Amino acid sequence: MELFPVPDVPEIREGDDLAALVSERVDLRPDDVVCVASTVVSKAEGRFADLDDFPAGPRARELAARLAELTGDEKDPRFAQAVLEESVDLVMSEPFLLTETRFGHVGVNAGIDRSNVPDHDLLLLPKRPSESAERIRAGVDADRVVVTDTCGRPFRHGQRGVAIGWAGLSASRD
């Protein structure tokens, strides 16, 4: 296996054509697998949000207060509300919010990113990452596309990349 990064990637903006961006920078072959970070897909799809978009309900205020008590750090109940709204299930609420997304991914804080959004507070995961992968696949000379997300490993150190969406290949659920 050989891995090739996409060189000279500009800051991704809403509406950017990710297939064109990859195709212009990498000479792809049909048997290649293109992996695209969910952050990149979310930015291109305009999945930006602000904390004020998520007025905190009673459950979110309760979760934020409990997490603040456990960690000693203040927690914004609007963020807890965003996590609840982006999830179909709250798998675990202590010592962090472990959730299941609408597309079956289990991860911390519904995969919401707070670090890669200079003009907003939050970046949400793609709504339908396999559909996103299919759209990218339609525009590149590769048969397979994977949308990845970086996930912590509960109760362990380190991060790992996981497939949250795919096109042109079968995947197994973890």
N, C-alpha and C positions, 0 to 999 in steps of 0.2 A: 504494500500500500504506500502511496505517495500522497503527501498533503501539500497543497499550494494555497497560500493566502491570496486574496484579491488585493492587488497593490493600489495605492493612491485613492483610497475610498474617501470621497468628500463627506462632510457632515450631511446626514440624511435628513430630508425634509418631506413633509406631507406631500403626496402625489408623485414622489420620485419613482421612476421605473426601475425596479431592482433587477429585472431580467436584463435590461439594456446595460445597466451599470456593470453587472458581472460579465456579460458577453463582450463588452468593449475592452475589458481589462484582462481577461483570461481566455486562452485558446482551449475551448472545451471539446471533448470527444463524447460520443453518445454513451459510452460506458462509464463516464464520470458520475460522481455523486456530488451535487452542490449542496453545501450546508450554509444556511443563513441564520444568523443570530436573531432571536425573537425581538430584541431591541431594535434592530434595523427594520424588520418587518413592521413592528408597531409604529415606528416613526413614519415610515412611508404611508402607512394606513391612517395616520392621524389619530392614534389612540392616546393622545395627550389629555390630561385632566388636571384640575386644580382641587385642592382640599375643600374649597368652598362649594364645589359641585356635590359634595357629600355631607349634608347636614346630619349630624350624629343623632341617632335614635337611642332609646334607652339601653338596648343590648350593646351597642358600640361604646356608649359611655361606661357601662359596667365592665366590658372587656378592657378598655383602656385604663381604667382605674386599677383593675386587678393586675395587669401587666406592669403598671407603674409601681405598684406596691411590691411586686416580685423583683423587679430589676433596679429599683431606686431611681429610674429615669422617667421623666414626664412623658406620657404617651398622648398623642393627639387623637381624640375620639373620632374625628373626621376621617383619619386614616383607617381606623378600625371599621368605620362604616363603609369605606371604599372596599376594604377586604371582604366584608360581608356581602356587598352587592356584586362583587366579581366572583363569588363562590356559590356552589350549590350545596356544599356541606362544610361545616366547621368540624374537622376531624379531631382537633386538639386545640385547647385554648391556653394551655400553660406548658412550658414557660414562653411560648410564642404561639402565633396563630398558624396552625397547619390546616390547609384548606384543600378542597377539591374544586377544580374549575369546571366550567360548563362542558369542556371537552375531555374531562376525565383525568387531567394532570393533577397530582397531589404535590403540593409544595407550600413553602412558607409565604404568608401574606398574599396569597393568590397570584404570586409572581409579579406583584406591582413593583416597579422600579422607581426609586426616588433619587437616583444619582446621575442619570443621563439626560436630564430634561432642563436645559438652562432657562427656558421661558415659561415653564410650568412647574407644578409641584410633583406630578406623577406621570408615569408612562405605564399604561395597562397592557397586558398581553394581547396578542391578536385575538379577535373574537372567534375565528375559525381557522386555526393555523394550517390544517390540511388543505383547505381551499386556497389559502395564501401560497402554500407550496405548489399547488397545481397551477396557479396563475404564473408563478415564476417559471415553472417547468415549461409552460407553453411558449415562453419567450427565450429559452436558452437551448443550446445544442447538447443537452445532457438529458438522459432518460429519467434521472432520479434527483429529487430535491428534498431536503430535510430542513425543517425549521427547528432550531435548537434553543434551549433555555439553560442558563447556568443555575444550578440548584445547590444549595447547601446540603449537607448530609446530616440529618438530625442526630444529635448526640455524638457527632464526630467532627473532626477538623477537616477543612478542605472543601472544595467545590467540585462539581462534576457537570458535564454537559449532557443533557437528555433531549431526545426527540420529542417535541410536542405536536408536530405536524409533519406530514410526509406525502409525497406523490411519486408514483412509479415504482414503489416497492412495498412489501409487506412489513409490518412491524409487530413486535410482541409487546404486550403490556407488562410493566414491571410490577 
